[in-house]
Amino acid sequence: MPRLNRIVETALYVDDLERARAFYEEKLGLVPLLKTGTLHAFDVGGQSVLLLFKRGASLQTQHSAGGTIPPHDGEGPLHIAFGIDAEELPAWEARLAELGIPIEGRMRWERGGTSLYLRDPDGHLLEWVTPGLWATY
């Protein structure tokens, strides 16, 4: 069977694209890769891409010179996890406190990883996780 290597992109759907851009770029420090009227893309650690789509703006097939992208969208609070180095956990806790972003939950995993949970402005559950959560991380 052919093998899947990794997840390259993860998408969140947001109500206010500019508010979401400011949160991810200015508060979390993600580097923008692409900005359009309906989509912002950010580099995550040089390994993956976070896509922020304006909710409802990708319900039609998108056509370009390169081909087509089928319709997609999402509703409700979704969940994504950002991997961080264990030694950076205290700095992230301080940064989030400085920004007034509350940590909703904490988890210490059997394998040794630690997770912090918080929300973005659209209510999506974001997780900061150190190595030791999964056998693969």
Secondary structure, DSSP 8 states (H G I E B T S, - for coil): --------EEEEEES-HHHHHIIIIIIS--EEEEE-SSEEEEEETTTEEEEEEETTTTSS-EEETTEEE------S--EEEEE--GGGHHHHHHHHHHTT----EEEE-TTS-EEEEEE-TT--EEEEE-S-SSTT-
